[in-house]
Amino acid sequence: MFSAEQSCWFVRKVVCWRAVASIAWAVLLLPPITAVFVILSRFSLLHPIQTISECLSFLTSASAIFSFILLCGVIIMVGFLNLEYYTVIPTIACSKIALLGQLLHPRQCVNSLAHCIMGIIVAWCCAVTIGGRYEMIGYPVTQSDGTESSPQMCLNEYHLILLLAGAFVGFSHSLLGVIYNMNFVSFHPVQQYKYLRFKGSLTMVVKCSATQALYSVRNFIVVYFFLGYIPKAWICKTLNLHLNSSAHPLDSIAGLLDLSLLYYLWISATFLLFTWHITLLLFRIFVTEVYSFPVQSSFTEDAHQCLPKVLTDKQPVILKFLALQDLALLSQHSPSRRCEVFSLSQPGGHPHNWNAISKECLSLLTDLTQRLIAYHDTVATNGRAKSLSTGSERKTSSETSVTSGTEDLMSPRPTLLMKTPASVFARSIVGGPPQSPLTAPFTPDLDSPFASPALRHLTAPVDQCSPWFGTVQSPHIMRRAPKLWSTSTDSQANGSPLSSPASVPSPKQEPSKPSLLAQFLQNRKEQVKNFLAKRVLIMYLFNKLPEASSQALFADSQAHIWALEGLSYLVQASFSEDQFGVVQTTLPSILSCMLFLQEAVDRHFKLPHASSKPVRSASSMGDSTYKTLRFALRATLKTAIYRITTTFGNHLNAVQMSAEHRKRLQQFLEYKE
C-alpha cells in the first residue's frame, strides 16, 4: 500500500498492529451489541419474561452462533477497508463534476460493491435474528385447483425487502463516505486516553447511526416503491419461486406503510451502521495515538527511525503527521528531548538535529506560503493567464525590466531551489530560445497598474525563507504582482550562480503573429466555452463550490499547525536551554518565514467565502474539522509569533530582516497586531 521502502518499518510495526487492535476491540464489542439488537427485535411489552427467555434461547442456538461468525467476518472486512482507504489529508472536490468523478472512480466502485455485499450479509443475520415471517426467502403455499393440491414455493417478500435494504444501506454508506470524507482521519487536539475518547464519542455514534439509518430507510422505501418489481422478478426467475397472488405486494403504498416492517427495517439499518461506525471510531482512535520517535540514536541502523529523518519522509503521510505531532508535544512538555534537539554532534560539533528539524518545518511553511500566493494570483486574474502586450509596449517594458534588473541583480544572492520573481526577471534578461506567450516570463507593461517604481525592489536580497528573492516594501506590490513566481531559474535548479545580465546582451525579437490556424482554433474554443456557459446543467456541474477551493488549499494545514507550534516552542525554550546558540543562527529565517506566511494568510482571508465558517453536520460520522483548519492555522500562526516576541522582547531588534518585516514585528512587540 505504501511505496517508500524505508518507511515500511512503521507500517509493519505500528500502523498494521494498531489496525489489528482496533478490529479486535470491535469484534469484542460485537456480542453485547448483538444482544441489544436481539432484545430490541424480540421485545414485547405484554410478555417481558417470555421475551427474555426467548432471547437467551436464541443466543445459544446454532443459527445465532453462525450469524455471529458472519458478523465477525464483516467487521474484519470493514476494518481492512478502513486501513486501505483511510487518509490524513481529505480529498475535497471543488466542483460537482469533481465529486461525481470521485463517486465513479473504479476504486470507489469496488468499495461500494464490497459494502453492498456486506450489507446483504448483515441484513440476512438480522432477518434470522428477527425470525417469524422475515426468516426465510421462500415458503410453501398449497393451492387447490379442484381435483388435487400441489404445494409450491413462493417468494417471501418480507425477507427480500430486508436483504435489499441491507444492500441499499451499505451502498449509501459507501457514497456518504466519499461525500462527507468518512475515510479522513483527524488528530484530536486534546490528548486523551483511548477509553475516554471512545466513551465521549459513543453517544455521537449512536445518534449518527440512528439518524443515518432513518434517512436511508426513507430513501430505500421510495426506490423500492418504483423499482421493487425488478428484483422480485429476477429473484423469482433465478430461484424458481412464485409470487403469492393472495399476499399483498410490498411495493405499494399499503404494503410499505406497515409500521412493523418499518420498525424492523430501521433497527436493522441502525445495527448495521452502528457496528461499522464503531469499527471506524476505534480505527481512528488507535491509528492517531501519539507515537514517540527518538531524537537521535547511537546505532546507525536505527537512524531512519529518528525524528529528524522521519520528518523528511514523504510516504506514508501518517508517519509525517505523527512525527510533526511528536515534535509539537516534545517542544512543549519534554525538556530532556529538547536538549537532544539543541545538542551538537560528536565529533564535529554540528547541530544536525536542529538543522534537519528547522529546515523541514520552514520548508513546509514556505510551501504553504507559495501556494497561497499562487492561489491569490489566480483569483486576482480570474483564473486566466495574462496575455503579452503588443509590439511596442512589450519592447518598452522589456527594456525597462532589463535596466532595473541590471541595477539590482549585480549584487550576490543565495542559491535556492525556489520559484521567485527574481529568477523570472533573470530569465528574461539572459538569452534563450523563443518562448510562447503562455510559457514566456511575465514582463510588466508600463501602462499597466503593475508597473510601479517599487517593482524594482523585487530583486533585492531577502531572507532565506522568503518565497521570492525581491524584498517587497509594500503589501500592495504583492497584491499587484501576479505570475511573478510561476517560473523558476534554470541556473538555480542546477545549483549554479546567476550570470551577470550586463555581459549577456538581450536579443531583440520581432513580435510573431499567430497563424491563421491558431487563430481559428482559438476562436472556436471561445465559441464552445460561451455556448456551454449558457447551459444551466453544465454550469451547475462545472462551477466552483464557494468554500471548497479555500478548504482544499488548507487541507493539510494540520501539519503546518504542528510545525508552527514546534518551531515557536523550541525557539521559546532556546532562550534559557540552548547552551550552544544553535537556534539563534536560524532565528531571522524563522521570523521572516512566519511573517511572510501571516501576510499571505491575511490576504487570503480578505477573499470572498474565506472568512465564513461552515456549518458543522451532526448527523454524519464524517469528520468536518478540515473545514475550519484555516481558522486554526491563522490563530496558531499569530500565537506562535507572539510566543517568540514575548520571550525575546527588544532583543529581536538586533535580528536582521527587511524594513517591512521589522515594522510588522514591532506591532507584535507592542501587542497591536
C-alpha positions in Angstrom: 0.0 0.0 0.0 2.9 2.3 0.6 5.8 2.8 -1.8 8.6 4.1 0.5 10.8 1.1 1.5 12.4 2.8 4.4 9.0 3.7 5.9 7.7 0.1 5.7 9.0 -0.4 9.3 6.4 2.0 10.5 3.6 0.3 8.6 4.6 -3.1 9.7 5.3 -2.3 13.4 2.9 0.5 14.1 0.0 1.1 11.6 -0.9 -2.5 10.9 -0.8 -3.5 14.6 -2.9 -0.6 15.6 -5.5 -1.5 12.9 -5.5 -5.1 14.2 -6.0 -3.9 17.7 -9.0 -1.7 16.6 -10.5 -4.7 14.8 -10.0 -6.9 17.8 -11.8 -4.5 20.1 -14.7 -4.1 17.5 -15.1 -7.9 17.5 -15.1 -8.0 21.3 -17.8 -5.4 21.4 -19.9 -7.3 18.9 -21.6 -9.7 21.4 -23.1 -7.0 23.6 -24.2 -5.0 20.6 -25.8 -8.1 19.1 -27.5 -8.9 22.4 -29.1 -5.4 22.5 -30.3 -5.9 18.9 -31.8 -9.3 19.8 -33.7 -7.7 22.7 -35.0 -4.8 20.6 -36.1 -7.1 17.8 -37.9 -9.6 20.0 -39.1 -7.5 22.9 -42.8 -7.5 23.9 -44.3 -5.2 26.5 -47.1 -7.7 27.2 -44.8 -10.7 27.8 -41.4 -9.4 29.1 -40.4 -12.6 30.9 -41.2 -14.7 27.9 -39.2 -12.3 25.7 -36.1 -12.6 27.9 -36.3 -16.4 27.8 -36.7 -16.4 24.1 -33.7 -14.1 23.6 -31.5 -16.3 25.8 -32.5 -19.4 24.0 -31.9 -17.8 20.6 -28.4 -16.5 21.6 -27.3 -20.1 22.4 -28.8 -21.6 19.2 -26.7 -22.8 16.2 -28.2 -20.1 13.9 -27.2 -17.3 16.3 -23.6 -18.7 16.5 -23.4 -18.9 12.7 -24.7 -15.4 12.3 -22.2 -14.2 14.9 -19.4 -15.8 12.9 -20.6 -14.0 9.7 -20.8 -10.7 11.6 -17.2 -11.1 12.8 -16.1 -11.7 9.2 -17.9 -8.5 8.2 -16.3 -6.5 11.0 -12.8 -7.8 9.9 -13.6 -6.8 6.3 -14.7 -3.3 7.4 -11.6 -2.9 9.4 -9.5 -3.9 6.4 -11.3 -1.4 4.2 -10.7 1.3 6.8 -7.0 0.5 6.7 -6.9 0.5 2.9 -8.9 3.7 2.3 -8.0 5.9 5.2 -6.2 9.2 4.7 -5.0 12.1 6.9 -5.4 14.6 4.1 -9.0 14.9 3.0 -9.9 14.8 -0.7 -12.0 17.9 -1.3 -14.0 18.2 -4.6 -14.0 21.8 -5.8 -17.0 21.3 -8.1 -19.9 18.9 -8.7 -18.2 17.2 -11.6 -15.1 16.5 -9.5 -17.3 15.0 -6.8 -19.1 12.9 -9.5 -15.7 11.7 -10.7 -14.8 10.6 -7.2 -18.0 8.6 -6.9 -17.5 6.9 -10.3 -13.8 6.1 -9.7 -13.1 2.3 -10.2 -11.5 2.1 -6.7 -14.7 3.6 -5.2 -16.9 1.3 -7.3 -15.1 -1.7 -5.8 -15.6 -0.2 -2.3 -19.3 0.3 -3.0 -19.7 -3.3 -4.2 -18.0 -4.6 -1.1 -20.2 -2.6 1.1 -23.3 -3.8 -0.7 -22.3 -7.5 -0.2 -21.5 -6.9 3.5 -24.9 -5.1 3.9 -26.7 -8.1 2.5 -24.8 -10.4 4.9 -25.6 -8.3 7.9 -29.3 -8.0 6.8 -29.5 -11.8 6.5 -28.2 -12.1 10.0 -30.8 -9.6 11.1 -33.6 -11.5 9.4 -32.5 -14.7 11.1 -32.4 -12.8 14.4 -35.9 -11.3 14.0 -37.4 -14.6 12.9 -41.1 -15.1 12.1 -42.0 -14.0 8.6 -38.6 -12.5 8.0 -36.6 -15.6 8.4 -36.7 -17.5 5.1 -36.6 -16.4 1.5 -39.4 -18.8 0.4 -42.3 -20.6 2.0 -44.6 -23.3 0.7 -48.1 -22.5 -0.4 -50.8 -25.1 -1.2 -53.1 -24.1 -4.0 -56.3 -26.0 -4.7 -57.2 -26.4 -8.4 -60.3 -28.5 -7.9 -59.0 -32.1 -8.1 -55.6 -32.1 -6.4 -53.5 -29.9 -4.2 -49.9 -29.1 -5.3 -47.6 -27.2 -2.9 -45.2 -24.7 -4.5 -42.5 -22.4 -3.1 -43.4 -18.8 -3.1 -41.2 -15.7 -2.6 -41.2 -14.3 0.9 -41.1 -10.6 0.1 -40.5 -9.6 3.7 -37.2 -11.4 3.7 -36.3 -10.0 0.3 -37.0 -6.4 1.3 -34.8 -6.8 4.3 -31.9 -8.1 2.2 -32.4 -5.3 -0.3 -32.5 -2.7 2.4 -29.1 -4.0 3.7 -27.6 -3.7 0.3 -29.0 -0.2 -0.1 -27.8 1.0 3.3 -24.3 -0.4 2.5 -24.2 1.3 -0.8 -25.5 4.6 0.7 -22.9 4.4 3.4 -20.1 4.0 0.8 -21.3 7.0 -1.1 -21.7 9.1 2.0 -18.2 8.1 2.9 -17.0 9.9 -0.2 -19.3 12.9 0.2 -18.5 13.5 3.9 -14.9 12.3 3.8 -15.5 9.5 6.3 -12.2 7.9 5.4 -10.5 11.1 6.7 -8.7 10.5 10.0 -8.1 13.7 12.0 -5.9 14.1 15.0 -7.6 15.0 18.3 -6.4 18.4 19.5 -6.6 17.3 23.2 -4.6 14.3 24.2 -6.8 11.7 26.0 -6.7 8.1 26.9 -8.3 5.8 24.3 -11.1 4.7 26.7 -12.1 8.3 27.4 -12.1 9.2 23.7 -14.3 6.2 23.0 -16.6 6.9 25.9 -17.0 10.5 24.8 -17.8 9.6 21.2 -20.2 6.7 21.9 -23.3 8.9 22.2 -22.4 10.7 18.9 -22.0 7.3 17.2 -25.4 6.1 18.4 -27.1 9.3 17.2 -25.4 9.4 13.8 -26.2 5.7 13.2 -29.9 6.1 14.1 -30.3 9.3 12.1 -28.5 8.0 9.0 -30.5 4.7 9.2 -33.7 6.7 9.3 -32.8 8.7 6.1 -31.5 5.5 4.4 -34.8 3.6 5.1 -36.8 6.6 3.8 -34.8 6.7 0.6 -35.0 2.9 0.2 -38.8 2.9 0.5 -39.1 5.4 -2.3 -36.7 3.4 -4.5 -38.5 0.1 -3.7 -41.9 1.6 -4.4 -40.9 2.5 -8.0 -38.3 -0.2 -8.8 -39.2 -3.1 -6.4 -40.7 -5.3 -9.1 -37.3 -5.6 -10.8 -35.5 -7.6 -8.0 -38.7 -9.5 -7.3 -38.9 -10.8 -10.8 -35.2 -11.6 -11.0 -35.2 -13.5 -7.7 -38.3 -15.5 -8.7 -36.7 -16.4 -12.0 -33.3 -17.3 -10.6 -34.5 -19.3 -7.6 -37.6 -20.7 -9.4 -40.0 -19.2 -6.9 -43.5 -18.0 -7.4 -45.4 -14.9 -6.4 -48.3 -15.5 -4.0 -51.3 -13.8 -5.5 -53.2 -13.9 -2.3 -50.5 -11.9 -0.4 -50.4 -8.2 -0.6 -47.4 -6.8 -2.5 -45.0 -4.6 -0.6 -44.1 -2.4 -3.5 -47.3 -0.4 -2.9 -48.4 2.3 -0.6 -50.4 0.0 1.6 -47.6 -2.6 1.8 -44.9 0.0 2.7 -47.0 1.6 5.4 -46.7 -1.4 7.6 -45.3 0.0 10.9 -43.9 -3.3 12.0 -41.9 -3.6 8.7 -40.6 0.0 9.0 -39.5 -0.6 12.6 -37.6 -3.8 11.7 -36.0 -2.0 8.7 -34.9 0.9 10.9 -33.4 -1.2 13.7 -31.6 -3.5 11.2 -30.1 -0.5 9.4 -29.2 1.1 12.8 -27.5 -2.1 13.9 -25.6 -2.4 10.6 -24.4 1.2 10.7 -23.6 1.2 14.4 -21.2 -1.8 14.1 -19.5 -0.2 11.1 -19.2 3.2 12.8 -17.8 1.6 16.0 -15.1 -0.1 13.9 -14.3 3.2 12.2 -14.2 5.1 15.5 -11.9 2.5 17.1 -9.6 2.7 14.0 -9.4 6.5 14.2 -8.6 6.3 18.0 -5.9 3.7 17.6 -4.2 5.0 14.4 -3.9 8.6 15.7 -2.4 7.6 19.0 0.7 9.6 19.9 3.9 7.9 18.9 7.2 9.0 20.4 10.2 9.0 18.0 13.8 9.0 19.3 15.5 12.3 18.6 18.9 10.6 18.0 20.2 7.0 18.1 23.5 5.5 19.0 23.2 2.9 16.2 23.3 3.8 12.5 20.8 1.1 11.5 18.2 2.8 13.6 18.9 6.3 12.2 15.9 6.1 9.8 13.6 5.8 12.8 14.8 9.0 14.5 12.7 12.2 14.4 14.9 14.4 12.2 15.0 11.6 9.5 11.3 10.7 9.8 10.2 14.4 9.3 11.8 14.4 5.8 9.9 11.2 4.7 7.0 11.8 2.3 5.3 8.4 2.5 3.4 7.2 4.3 1.8 10.6 5.2 0.6 9.2 8.5 4.2 8.9 9.5 5.0 12.5 8.8 1.9 13.7 10.6 2.7 11.6 13.7 6.3 12.9 13.6 5.1 16.5 13.5 2.7 15.8 16.3 5.5 14.3 18.4 7.6 17.4 17.6 4.9 19.7 18.8 4.5 17.7 22.0 8.2 17.4 22.8 8.7 21.1 22.2 6.1 21.8 24.9 6.4 19.1 27.5 9.8 17.4 27.3 12.9 19.3 28.4 15.2 16.3 28.1 14.2 15.7 24.5 14.6 19.4 23.7 18.2 19.2 25.0 18.8 16.5 22.4 17.4 18.8 19.7 19.8 21.6 20.8 22.8 19.2 21.1 25.8 19.1 18.9 27.1 16.1 17.0 30.2 14.3 18.2 32.7 14.6 16.7 32.4 17.7 14.6 30.2 19.9 16.8 27.4 20.5 14.3 23.7 20.9 15.2 22.4 18.3 12.8 19.2 17.6 14.7 18.2 21.2 14.9 19.2 21.9 11.3 17.1 19.0 10.0 14.1 19.8 12.1 14.1 23.5 11.4 14.8 23.0 7.7 11.8 20.7 7.2 9.4 22.9 9.2 10.5 26.0 7.3 10.1 24.1 4.0 6.5 23.2 5.0 5.7 26.8 5.9 7.3 28.2 2.7 5.4 25.7 0.6 2.1 26.9 2.1 3.1 30.5 1.5 3.8 29.9 -2.2 0.5 28.0 -2.6 -1.4 30.9 -1.0 0.4 33.4 -3.3 -0.4 31.3 -6.4 -4.0 30.9 -5.4 -4.4 34.7 -4.7 -2.8 35.4 -8.1 -5.2 33.0 -9.8 -8.2 34.7 -8.1 -6.9 38.1 -9.0 -6.6 37.3 -12.7 -10.0 35.4 -12.6 -8.2 32.1 -13.4 -6.9 33.4 -16.8 -3.2 33.6 -17.8 -2.2 37.2 -18.6 -1.5 37.7 -22.3 1.6 39.5 -23.5 1.3 43.1 -24.7 1.5 44.3 -28.2 4.8 45.1 -30.1 5.9 48.5 -28.9 4.5 48.1 -25.3 6.3 44.7 -24.9 9.5 46.1 -26.3 9.5 49.2 -24.0 8.6 47.1 -20.9 11.3 44.6 -21.7 14.0 47.3 -21.9 12.7 48.8 -18.6 12.9 45.4 -16.9 16.4 44.9 -18.2 17.5 48.3 -16.9 16.1 47.7 -13.5 17.3 44.2 -13.4 20.8 45.2 -14.3 21.0 47.6 -11.4 19.7 45.1 -8.8 21.0 41.7 -10.0 24.6 42.7 -9.8 24.6 42.0 -6.0 25.3 38.4 -4.9 22.3 36.4 -3.9 21.9 33.0 -2.3 21.2 29.9 -4.4 17.9 28.4 -3.6 15.6 26.0 -5.4 12.6 28.3 -5.3 10.3 29.9 -7.8 10.9 33.6 -7.4 10.2 36.8 -9.3 13.9 37.5 -9.4 14.5 34.3 -11.3 11.8 35.2 -13.7 13.4 38.6 -14.4 16.8 37.0 -14.8 15.5 34.5 -17.3 14.0 37.3 -19.3 17.4 39.0 -19.3 19.6 36.1 -20.2 19.3 35.0 -23.8 17.4 31.8 -24.6 15.2 30.2 -27.1 12.0 31.9 -28.1 9.0 31.2 -25.8 5.3 31.1 -26.4 3.1 33.6 -24.7 1.9 31.0 -22.2 5.4 30.0 -21.2 7.3 33.3 -21.5 8.2 35.0 -18.3 6.0 37.8 -17.1 7.1 41.3 -18.1 5.1 44.1 -16.7 3.6 46.7 -19.0 4.5 50.3 -18.4 0.9 51.4 -18.8 -0.5 48.6 -16.5 -1.0 49.1 -12.8 1.7 46.5 -12.1 4.5 48.8 -13.4 5.0 50.8 -10.2 8.5 52.1 -9.4 8.6 49.9 -6.3 8.7 46.8 -8.6 12.5 47.1 -8.9 12.8 46.2 -5.2 11.5 42.7 -6.0 15.0 41.7 -7.0 16.7 42.9 -3.8 18.2 40.2 -1.5 15.9 38.9 1.3 15.9 36.2 3.9 16.4 32.6 3.1 12.8 31.6 3.8 11.2 34.2 1.6 9.0 32.8 -1.2 10.7 35.3 -3.5 14.1 36.9 -3.5 12.9 40.5 -4.0 12.1 42.5 -0.9 8.5 43.8 -1.1 8.4 47.1 0.6 4.7 47.4 0.5 1.9 44.8 0.7 0.3 46.4 -2.3 3.1 45.2 -4.5 2.4 41.6 -3.5 -1.3 42.1 -4.5 -0.3 43.5 -7.8 2.3 41.1 -9.0 0.5 38.0 -10.5 2.6 35.3 -12.2 5.9 36.7 -10.9 6.7 33.4 -9.1 5.4 31.0 -11.7 8.8 30.3 -13.4 12.0 29.2 -11.8 15.5 29.9 -12.9 17.3 27.1 -14.8 20.6 28.1 -13.2 19.1 27.9 -9.7 17.6 24.5 -10.4 21.1 23.3 -11.4 22.7 24.9 -8.3 24.9 27.3 -10.4 25.0 31.1 -9.6 23.3 33.6 -11.8 25.4 35.2 -14.6 25.6 38.9 -14.8 23.0 40.3 -17.1 25.3 43.1 -18.3 27.6 40.7 -20.0 24.9 38.9 -21.9 23.0 41.1 -24.4 19.3 40.8 -24.6 18.2 39.6 -28.1 15.6 41.8 -29.7 12.9 39.6 -31.3 10.2 40.8 -33.6 6.7 40.0 -32.3 5.4 37.0 -34.2 1.8 36.9 -35.2 -0.2 33.7 -34.6 -1.0 31.7 -37.6 -4.5 31.6 -39.2 -5.0 28.0 -37.9 -4.1 29.0 -34.3 -6.5 32.0 -34.5 -9.2 29.8 -36.0 -8.8 27.2 -33.2 -8.7 29.9 -30.5 -11.9 31.4 -31.8 -13.7 28.0 -32.0 -12.6 27.3 -28.4 -14.0 30.6 -27.2 -17.3 29.9 -29.1 -17.6 26.5 -27.4 -16.9 27.9 -24.0 -19.5 30.6 -24.5 -22.0 28.1 -25.7 -21.5 25.8 -22.7 -21.6 28.7 -20.3 -25.2 29.4 -21.3 -26.3 25.8 -20.3 -27.6 25.6 -16.8 -26.7 22.0 -16.2 -23.2 22.4 -17.5 -22.6 25.5 -15.3 -24.1 23.6 -12.3 -21.6 20.8 -12.7 -18.5 22.8 -13.5 -19.0 25.9 -11.3 -16.6 26.1 -8.3 -18.1 25.5 -4.9 -17.9 28.6 -2.8 -15.7 27.4 0.1 -14.2 24.2 -1.4 -11.2 25.9 -3.0 -10.2 27.5 0.3 -10.8 24.3 2.2 -8.7 22.3 -0.3 -5.9 24.9 0.0 -5.7 24.3 3.7 -6.5 20.6 3.7 -3.1 19.6 5.1 -2.7 22.5 7.4 -2.6 20.3 10.5 1.0 19.6 9.6 1.7 23.3 9.3 0.0 23.9 12.7 2.3 21.4 14.3 5.3 22.9 12.6 4.4 26.3 13.8 3.9 25.1 17.4 7.1 23.0 17.3 9.3 25.8 16.0 7.8 28.5 18.3 8.1 26.4 21.4 11.6 25.4 20.6 12.6 29.0 19.9 11.0 30.0 23.2 12.8 27.2 25.1 16.1 28.1 23.5 16.1 31.4 25.3 17.1 29.5 28.5 18.0 26.0 27.3 20.1 26.5 24.2 23.6 26.4 25.6 25.4 26.5 22.2 23.2 29.1 20.5 22.2 26.8 17.6 18.7 28.3 17.3 19.9 31.9 17.1 21.5 31.2 13.7 18.1 30.4 12.1 16.0 32.9 14.1 15.9 35.5 11.3 14.8 32.9 8.8 12.1 31.6 11.2 10.7 35.1 11.8 10.8 36.1 8.2 9.1 32.8 7.2 6.3 33.3 9.7 5.8 36.9 8.8 5.6 36.1 5.1 3.1 33.3 5.9 1.0 35.7 8.0 0.9 38.2 5.3 -0.3 35.6 2.8 -2.9 34.3 5.2 -4.2 37.8 5.9 -4.6 38.4 2.2 -6.4 35.1 1.7 -8.9 35.9 4.4 -9.9 39.1 2.5 -11.2 36.9 -0.4 -14.9 36.1 -0.6 -16.0 33.0 1.3 -12.6 32.6 3.0 -13.7 34.1 6.3 -17.1 32.4 6.5 -17.3 29.5 8.9 -19.1 26.4 7.6 -22.0 24.7 9.3 -21.0 21.5 11.1 -23.1 18.5 10.4 -24.0 16.4 13.4 -25.8 13.6 11.5 -22.8 12.1 9.9 -19.7 10.3 11.0 -17.7 12.3 8.6 -15.0 14.4 10.3 -15.5 18.1 9.4 -12.5 19.5 11.2 -10.7 20.1 7.9 -13.3 22.8 7.1 -12.0 25.0 9.9 -8.3 24.3 9.6 -7.6 27.7 8.0 -9.0 29.4 11.1 -6.9 27.2 13.4 -3.8 27.9 11.3 -4.4 31.7 11.5 -4.8 31.6 15.2 -1.8 29.3 15.7 0.4 31.5 13.5 -0.4 34.6 15.4 0.1 32.8 18.7 3.5 31.4 17.5 4.8 34.9 16.6 3.6 36.3 19.9 5.2 33.5 21.8 8.6 34.4 20.2 8.2 38.2 20.6 7.1 37.8 24.2 10.1 35.7 25.1 12.8 37.7 23.4 11.3 41.2 23.6 13.5 44.0 22.4 16.4 41.6 21.7 14.6 41.0 18.3 15.6 44.5 17.2 19.1 43.1 16.6 17.8 40.4 14.2 18.4 41.2 10.5 15.2 41.5 8.5 13.6 43.7 5.9 12.1 47.1 6.9 8.6 45.8 6.2 9.0 42.8 8.4 10.6 44.9 11.2 7.6 47.2 11.1 5.3 44.2 11.3 7.3 42.7 14.1 7.1 45.9 16.0 3.3 45.6 16.1 3.7 42.2 17.8 6.2 43.6 20.2 3.7 46.4 21.1 0.7 43.9 21.2 -1.1 45.8 18.4 -1.4 43.0 15.9 
